[in-house]
Amino acid sequence: MNKFIIGECVDYTFDGKGIVKGEGVTVFVPNIIRGEKAKIEIIHRSNNQTLGIIKELITTSPKRVRPKCKIASECGGCALQHMAYDAQLEFKREHVKECLAKIGHINIDVNPTLGMKEPYNYRNKTQIPFTCKKGKIRYGFYKQDTHDVVSFDKCLIQTELADEILKVTKDLMQKFKIEAYDEDKRKGVIRHVLVRVGVHTNEAMIVLVTNTETFPNRKLLVKELLKAFPSVKTIVQNINHRDTNVILGEKEFTLFGKGYIEDYILGVKFKISSKSFYQVNPSQTEVLYSKAIEMAKLDKDDLIIDTYCGIGTIGLIASKHVNRVLGVEIVKEAIVDAKNNANINDIKNATFVCDDAARFMVDLAMANEKIDVIFLDPPRKGLDNSLIESVLKLRPRKVVYISCNPSTLARDLAYLKELYNITEVQPVDMFPHTYHVETVACLELK
């Protein structure tokens, strides 16, 4: 039997749920704001946590707003849409500060989160599952922790062009009798549609992720998409036969165009393919990278390392400020892109190496290479111990750590503070209305 309690939200979890206490119970509740009281229905109990939903708000925070998106509560992707934007920014600053204090035992005055003037339609990449239900093609977002598709006409955080491409693709699939993929039966053709947009070039890419290598009316589909969207400069088919949550398969080929689009960050041109890692919020990427380079206080004689360099973004942008850039990345395709990006920008002082970042840094440390500044931009899991040890041995005068996970940032800074003073921590809101936050930290050699 369900149980109801009256409780007050006293704090938040890392993913924006409210921690509600009342009647001797602690309940984790989405869409509630600190200080609000509510009647809560308990919907799930486990050893780890009790989950609930709001049945009735008793007191309402002045920071509560009505979500603009009509499926916000169903989708779960934008977990903070019920908060005023300034409250979202403060939530993210507090989360970074709390992680540093609790995990890294680092007490520092974290800067206010740098947000957007218009925190909507910012995503330059979207990848949407297509499915079939009762003979009708549907597309949408997976509901949180499920594979149930929540349909939408308009997503307020992706580009309007992406919305239109998805609608037209669905209509053309129905017109040309191209089947969407049925996950249960493992039959059908189109599994996902991925759209990438170069916001400074207005070039767009469509990637059709398919279960089959060929399908009827493929040429007609491509022809009609190009007719509807002149800004589409390339269409790629990616084949994914596997029963997996991974969206893109290994094999792909270009149906139209060059197989990539181009865009600019801070005046540097980048080629973007279907698999390129490229930040999804271009305007905030410029804020983030500008802050990272500002913190580094680069000099014309500097040798810098860009670890986890991807397609070379930070290193190439920083190259005009320094003598030499070394970029390292384990993904072969990304290093090919990085080298191409250096060539198309006529940047001669950047070298890119395909290697494990930790192993590469260990080799540099063993060779007693003199490094002036290291940019660290690891995946969510953070840094390997061997990489941390190599940083401590190389002893660059500055380390600039860009993180997408405050918890692993705090853990890693706890080790690096052995030799470094943490002088500044700056959260940047790369993903408005979600709980995710990007953070850049500056470390100076003691």
Secondary structure per residue as TSV (DSSP state, phi and psi in degrees):
chain	resnum	aa	ss	phi	psi
A	1	M	-	360.0	137.0
A	2	N	-	-68.9	150.0
A	3	K	E	-124.1	143.9
A	4	F	E	-112.5	140.6
A	5	I	E	-131.4	159.7
A	6	I	E	-103.7	125.2
A	7	G	E	-148.3	169.7
A	8	E	E	-121.1	139.3
A	9	C	E	-76.9	119.8
A	10	V	E	-108.9	-16.2
A	11	D	E	-168.5	-172.7
A	12	Y	E	-129.1	153.5
A	13	T	-	-82.7	171.9
A	14	F	T	-61.0	-29.0
A	15	D	T	-99.5	20.5
A	16	G	S	87.2	1.5
A	17	K	-	-71.6	149.4
A	18	G	E	-82.6	140.0
A	19	I	E	-94.2	108.2
A	20	V	E	-106.6	129.4
A	21	K	E	-119.1	135.7
A	22	G	E	179.6	142.2
A	23	E	T	55.8	36.3
A	24	G	T	75.7	13.3
A	25	V	E	-124.8	144.5
A	26	T	E	-111.0	124.7
A	27	V	E	-126.2	140.8
A	28	F	E	-99.6	122.2
A	29	V	E	-132.8	124.6
A	30	P	T	-74.8	160.7
A	31	N	T	63.2	30.2
A	32	I	-	-124.9	151.8
A	33	I	-	-116.0	143.7
A	34	R	T	-53.0	133.0
A	35	G	T	96.3	-16.3
A	36	E	-	-79.4	142.8
A	37	K	E	-106.3	145.2
A	38	A	E	-155.3	157.1
A	39	K	E	-85.3	121.8
A	40	I	E	-113.8	132.6
A	41	E	E	-95.4	123.0
A	42	I	E	-79.7	121.2
A	43	I	E	-111.1	-13.9
A	44	H	E	-158.0	135.9
A	45	R	E	-124.8	138.2
A	46	S	-	-144.5	178.4
A	47	N	S	-65.2	-29.7
A	48	N	S	-88.2	-39.8
A	49	Q	-	-159.6	157.7
A	50	T	E	-112.2	126.9
A	51	L	E	-105.0	146.3
A	52	G	E	-145.9	171.0
A	53	I	E	-131.1	153.8
A	54	I	E	-73.3	126.5
A	55	K	E	-100.2	-31.9
A	56	E	E	-158.4	128.7
A	57	L	E	-83.3	127.5
A	58	I	S	-94.4	-43.4
A	59	T	S	-126.3	145.3
A	60	T	-	-117.8	133.0
A	61	S	-	-72.6	144.3
A	62	P	T	-65.4	-12.9
A	63	K	T	-89.0	1.9
A	64	R	B	-81.7	134.7
A	65	V	-	-129.7	159.5
A	66	R	-	-81.5	123.0
A	67	P	-	-57.9	137.3
A	68	K	S	-72.6	-27.3
A	69	C	S	-85.2	130.5
A	70	K	T	-76.4	-14.2
A	71	I	T	-111.8	18.2
A	72	A	H	-55.1	-43.2
A	73	S	H	-74.9	-27.3
A	74	E	H	-80.4	-43.6
A	75	C	H	-69.4	-51.1
A	76	G	-	83.1	-4.4
A	77	G	S	-69.3	-40.2
A	78	C	S	-102.1	79.5
A	79	A	T	-70.2	-11.4
A	80	L	T	-114.7	15.6
A	81	Q	T	-64.1	-19.1
A	82	H	T	-80.0	-6.7
A	83	M	B	-98.5	140.4
A	84	A	-	-56.4	150.1
A	85	Y	H	-62.5	-37.4
A	86	D	H	-64.4	-31.0
A	87	A	H	-71.5	-35.6
A	88	Q	H	-61.1	-44.4
A	89	L	H	-63.8	-39.4
A	90	E	H	-70.1	-37.9
A	91	F	H	-55.2	-43.6
A	92	K	H	-70.8	-40.2
A	93	R	H	-61.2	-45.2
A	94	E	H	-61.9	-39.9
A	95	H	H	-63.4	-45.0
A	96	V	H	-61.1	-47.1
A	97	K	H	-61.5	-41.9
A	98	E	H	-65.6	-42.2
A	99	C	H	-61.5	-44.9
A	100	L	H	-59.8	-42.0
A	101	A	H	-71.9	-47.9
A	102	K	H	-78.9	-38.5
A	103	I	T	-93.2	-44.0
A	104	G	T	-98.1	-4.9
A	105	H	-	53.0	43.1
A	106	I	-	-116.5	112.8
A	107	N	-	-103.1	106.9
A	108	I	-	-142.3	148.1
A	109	D	-	-80.7	98.2
A	110	V	-	-70.9	135.0
A	111	N	-	-63.4	153.2
A	112	P	-	-57.8	142.4
A	113	T	-	-63.6	133.3
A	114	L	B	-82.8	114.0
A	115	G	-	-106.7	-172.2
A	116	M	-	-103.7	151.7
A	117	K	S	-70.0	-40.8
A	118	E	S	-126.2	92.6
A	119	P	-	-82.7	47.6
A	120	Y	S	-136.9	159.8
A	121	N	S	52.9	39.5
A	122	Y	-	-96.1	-19.4
A	123	R	B	-76.2	125.2
A	124	N	S	-93.0	2.6
A	125	K	E	-138.5	133.8
A	126	T	E	-140.6	141.2
A	127	Q	E	-134.3	114.5
A	128	I	E	-120.7	128.7
A	129	P	E	-73.2	140.7
A	130	F	E	-109.6	142.7
A	131	T	E	-148.1	174.7
A	132	C	E	-126.7	130.6
A	133	K	E	-137.1	122.7
A	134	K	T	52.9	41.7
A	135	G	T	79.9	-0.1
A	136	K	E	-112.5	138.2
A	137	I	E	-77.1	133.4
A	138	R	E	-130.6	152.9
A	139	Y	E	-139.7	159.3
A	140	G	E	167.6	-167.9
A	141	F	E	-96.4	147.3
A	142	Y	E	-71.5	128.5
A	143	K	-	-60.2	144.7
A	144	Q	T	-52.0	129.2
A	145	D	T	66.0	19.2
A	146	T	S	-139.1	176.1
A	147	H	-	-113.6	26.0
A	148	D	-	-82.8	125.7
A	149	V	E	-85.9	125.6
A	150	V	E	-98.5	112.5
A	151	S	E	-71.4	152.6
A	152	F	-	-149.5	155.5
A	153	D	S	-99.2	-33.6
A	154	K	-	-142.9	127.0
A	155	C	-	-105.2	124.2
A	156	L	T	-77.1	-7.9
A	157	I	T	-107.4	-4.5
A	158	Q	B	-107.4	169.4
A	159	T	-	-68.5	151.1
A	160	E	H	-63.6	-32.5
A	161	L	H	-61.0	-42.0
A	162	A	H	-61.2	-42.5
A	163	D	H	-55.9	-45.8
A	164	E	H	-68.0	-39.9
A	165	I	H	-62.3	-41.6
A	166	L	H	-63.1	-44.3
A	167	K	H	-61.3	-48.1
A	168	V	H	-67.0	-38.9
A	169	T	H	-59.6	-44.4
A	170	K	H	-60.7	-46.3
A	171	D	H	-62.3	-40.9
A	172	L	H	-69.6	-35.8
A	173	M	H	-61.1	-42.2
A	174	Q	H	-66.6	-42.1
A	175	K	H	-62.2	-43.2
A	176	F	T	-96.5	9.0
A	177	K	T	55.7	48.2
A	178	I	-	-99.1	120.6
A	179	E	-	-76.9	142.0
A	180	A	B	-81.2	159.0
A	181	Y	-	-76.8	133.2
A	182	D	B	-100.3	109.5
A	183	E	T	-64.6	-34.8
A	184	D	T	-71.3	-44.5
A	185	K	T	-86.6	-13.4
A	186	R	T	56.3	43.2
A	187	K	B	-130.5	160.4
A	188	G	-	113.8	-178.2
A	189	V	S	-112.8	-69.6
A	190	I	E	-88.4	120.2
A	191	R	E	-94.0	-47.6
A	192	H	E	-139.6	155.7
A	193	V	E	-121.7	124.1
A	194	L	E	-109.8	132.3
A	195	V	E	-123.7	130.2
A	196	R	E	-121.8	140.9
A	197	V	E	-130.1	130.3
A	198	G	E	-87.6	107.3
A	199	V	T	-71.6	-26.1
A	200	H	T	-89.1	-18.1
A	201	T	T	-109.2	-14.7
A	202	N	T	61.7	25.5
A	203	E	E	-93.0	141.4
A	204	A	E	-126.5	150.0
A	205	M	E	-123.6	137.9
A	206	I	E	-115.1	130.5
A	207	V	E	-116.3	119.3
A	208	L	E	-95.3	111.9
A	209	V	E	-92.3	116.8
A	210	T	E	-121.0	157.5
A	211	N	S	-86.5	-16.4
A	212	T	S	-125.4	156.6
A	213	E	S	-77.4	-27.9
A	214	T	-	-139.6	163.0
A	215	F	-	-158.4	153.4
A	216	P	T	-61.0	143.5
A	217	N	T	66.2	23.4
A	218	R	H	-62.5	-44.3
A	219	K	H	-63.4	-38.4
A	220	L	H	-65.7	-40.6
A	221	L	H	-60.9	-46.7
A	222	V	H	-62.3	-45.7
A	223	K	H	-58.5	-44.1
A	224	E	H	-73.0	-34.9
A	225	L	H	-64.0	-42.6
A	226	L	H	-66.5	-35.8
A	227	K	H	-66.8	-38.5
A	228	A	H	-76.5	-28.2
A	229	F	-	-133.1	89.5
A	230	P	T	-61.0	-23.4
A	231	S	T	-77.4	-9.7
A	232	V	E	-74.9	114.8
A	233	K	E	-100.3	-13.7
A	234	T	E	-156.2	145.4
A	235	I	E	-128.1	128.5
A	236	V	E	-121.1	141.5
A	237	Q	E	-106.3	124.0
A	238	N	E	-110.6	132.3
A	239	I	E	-104.5	125.4
A	240	N	-	-134.0	101.1
A	241	H	-	-85.6	-15.7
A	242	R	S	-75.9	149.8
A	243	D	S	-86.3	86.9
A	244	T	S	-151.3	161.0
A	245	N	S	-85.1	-10.0
A	246	V	-	-69.8	128.8
A	247	I	-	-76.6	-49.3
A	248	L	-	-94.5	140.0
A	249	G	-	-90.2	178.5
A	250	E	S	-76.8	-35.7
A	251	K	E	-95.7	137.1
A	252	E	E	-157.1	160.2
A	253	F	E	-148.3	158.1
A	254	T	E	-89.7	126.9
A	255	L	E	-91.6	-26.4
A	256	F	E	-156.3	142.7
A	257	G	S	83.5	-160.0
A	258	K	S	-94.2	-6.5
A	259	G	S	88.4	4.5
A	260	Y	-	-152.0	163.8
A	261	I	E	-122.1	174.3
A	262	E	E	-124.8	152.1
A	263	D	E	-153.1	170.7
A	264	Y	E	-121.1	141.9
A	265	I	E	-126.3	119.9
A	266	L	T	50.0	42.0
A	267	G	T	84.4	-4.0
A	268	V	E	-99.8	131.8
A	269	K	E	-86.6	138.5
A	270	F	E	-129.9	136.9
A	271	K	E	-84.1	134.6
A	272	I	E	-124.9	117.3
A	273	S	-	-99.7	-177.0
A	274	S	T	-61.6	-33.8
A	275	K	T	-103.8	1.3
A	276	S	-	-63.7	137.3
A	277	F	-	-82.1	117.7
A	278	Y	-	-144.9	125.7
A	279	Q	-	-53.3	139.5
A	280	V	S	-84.2	-10.6
A	281	N	-	-118.9	93.1
A	282	P	H	-64.4	-39.2
A	283	S	H	-67.7	-39.5
A	284	Q	H	-76.4	-24.1
A	285	T	H	-62.1	-39.8
A	286	E	H	-65.8	-37.6
A	287	V	H	-63.2	-47.2
A	288	L	H	-62.2	-50.6
A	289	Y	H	-69.8	-35.5
A	290	S	H	-61.6	-41.7
A	291	K	H	-66.4	-41.7
A	292	A	H	-61.8	-44.4
A	293	I	H	-69.5	-37.5
A	294	E	H	-60.7	-44.8
A	295	M	H	-60.9	-36.0
A	296	A	H	-69.7	-24.1
A	297	K	T	47.5	62.8
A	298	L	-	-71.8	154.3
A	299	D	-	-125.6	151.3
A	300	K	T	-61.4	-20.6
A	301	D	T	-94.4	1.2
A	302	D	-	-73.5	143.5
A	303	L	E	-105.8	120.5
A	304	I	E	-119.6	154.0
A	305	I	E	-116.0	132.1
A	306	D	E	-108.2	98.5
A	307	T	E	-83.4	152.5
A	308	Y	T	51.0	51.8
A	309	C	-	-75.4	-13.9
A	310	G	T	59.4	-129.5
A	311	I	T	-88.7	14.1
A	312	G	T	95.1	14.8
A	313	T	H	-56.8	-62.5
A	314	I	H	-63.2	-45.5
A	315	G	H	-60.6	-44.2
A	316	L	H	-68.8	-37.1
A	317	I	H	-66.6	-36.9
A	318	A	H	-79.8	-14.3
A	319	S	G	-59.4	-33.3
A	320	K	G	-71.2	-13.5
A	321	H	G	-95.1	-8.3
A	322	V	S	-133.5	174.1
A	323	N	S	-78.7	-43.8
A	324	R	E	-153.1	143.8
A	325	V	E	-119.7	131.8
A	326	L	E	-112.8	123.1
A	327	G	E	-113.6	139.8
A	328	V	E	-133.6	138.4
A	329	E	E	-159.6	140.8
A	330	I	S	-85.9	-17.0
A	331	V	-	-84.8	116.5
A	332	K	H	-58.4	-45.4
A	333	E	H	-61.7	-35.4
A	334	A	H	-66.8	-39.3
A	335	I	H	-66.9	-38.8
A	336	V	H	-58.8	-45.3
A	337	D	H	-62.7	-42.5
A	338	A	H	-60.6	-45.3
A	339	K	H	-63.7	-41.7
A	340	N	H	-62.7	-40.1
A	341	N	H	-65.8	-36.2
A	342	A	H	-63.6	-41.0
A	343	N	H	-66.2	-45.7
A	344	I	H	-70.0	-19.2
A	345	N	T	-99.3	4.2
A	346	D	T	54.0	42.5
A	347	I	-	-96.4	115.9
A	348	K	-	-98.4	-14.1
A	349	N	S	-102.7	22.0
A	350	A	E	-120.6	128.4
A	351	T	E	-119.0	133.9
A	352	F	E	-120.2	133.0
A	353	V	E	-122.5	132.7
A	354	C	E	-88.7	107.2
A	355	D	S	-165.2	162.2
A	356	D	-	-66.8	129.1
A	357	A	H	-58.8	-42.3
A	358	A	H	-63.8	-45.3
A	359	R	H	-64.7	-41.8
A	360	F	H	-60.4	-44.1
A	361	M	H	-69.4	-36.3
A	362	V	H	-62.0	-43.2
A	363	D	H	-62.1	-42.2
A	364	L	H	-62.5	-41.4
A	365	A	H	-64.2	-41.7
A	366	M	H	-66.2	-30.4
A	367	A	T	-84.4	0.2
A	368	N	T	56.6	37.8
A	369	E	-	-66.6	137.4
A	370	K	-	-89.4	112.6
A	371	I	-	-111.9	136.2
A	372	D	S	-90.6	-46.1
A	373	V	E	-139.3	137.4
A	374	I	E	-117.9	127.7
A	375	F	E	-97.4	124.3
A	376	L	E	-110.1	123.5
A	377	D	-	-138.6	68.1
A	378	P	-	-79.6	168.8
A	379	P	-	-68.3	-178.5
A	380	R	T	-59.0	-28.6
A	381	K	T	-72.1	-9.6
A	382	G	-	81.0	-156.3
A	383	L	-	-93.4	144.7
A	384	D	-	-72.0	151.6
A	385	N	H	-58.0	-38.5
A	386	S	H	-64.8	-34.3
A	387	L	H	-69.9	-41.8
A	388	I	H	-58.9	-43.8
A	389	E	H	-64.1	-37.1
A	390	S	H	-70.0	-35.6
A	391	V	H	-61.0	-44.6
A	392	L	H	-65.4	-30.3
A	393	K	H	-79.2	-38.5
A	394	L	H	-69.3	-31.5
A	395	R	-	51.7	53.3
A	396	P	-	-63.6	156.0
A	397	R	S	-68.1	-26.4
A	398	K	E	-140.4	145.4
A	399	V	E	-124.5	127.6
A	400	V	E	-114.0	115.3
A	401	Y	E	-108.2	116.2
A	402	I	E	-103.2	123.9
A	403	S	E	-129.7	142.0
A	404	C	S	-104.4	7.7
A	405	N	-	-143.6	102.1
A	406	P	H	-57.5	-30.0
A	407	S	H	-66.6	-48.9
A	408	T	H	-73.5	-29.2
A	409	L	H	-58.8	-49.0
A	410	A	H	-61.7	-43.0
A	411	R	H	-59.7	-45.7
A	412	D	H	-71.4	-38.8
A	413	L	H	-64.1	-29.9
A	414	A	H	-60.8	-33.1
A	415	Y	H	-80.1	-43.1
A	416	L	H	-68.6	-23.8
A	417	K	T	-69.6	-6.3
A	418	E	T	-58.0	-40.0
A	419	L	T	-115.5	-7.1
A	420	Y	E	-125.7	143.7
A	421	N	E	-89.8	131.9
A	422	I	E	-88.5	109.3
A	423	T	E	-96.8	-24.0
A	424	E	E	-158.3	140.3
A	425	V	E	-130.5	122.3
A	426	Q	E	-125.9	106.8
A	427	P	E	-74.0	144.8
A	428	V	E	-130.0	130.5
A	429	D	-	-85.3	89.0
A	430	M	S	-79.5	-21.1
A	431	F	S	-133.6	68.5
A	432	P	T	-52.5	143.8
A	433	H	T	77.1	-5.3
A	434	T	S	-106.7	170.2
A	435	Y	S	-85.1	-5.4
A	436	H	-	-72.8	146.9
A	437	V	-	-143.8	139.2
A	438	E	E	-98.5	142.7
A	439	T	E	-135.9	138.0
A	440	V	E	-119.1	128.8
A	441	A	E	-120.0	139.4
A	442	C	E	-107.4	129.1
A	443	L	E	-122.3	131.5
A	444	E	E	-116.7	137.2
A	445	L	E	-61.0	133.6
A	446	K	-	-68.3	360.0
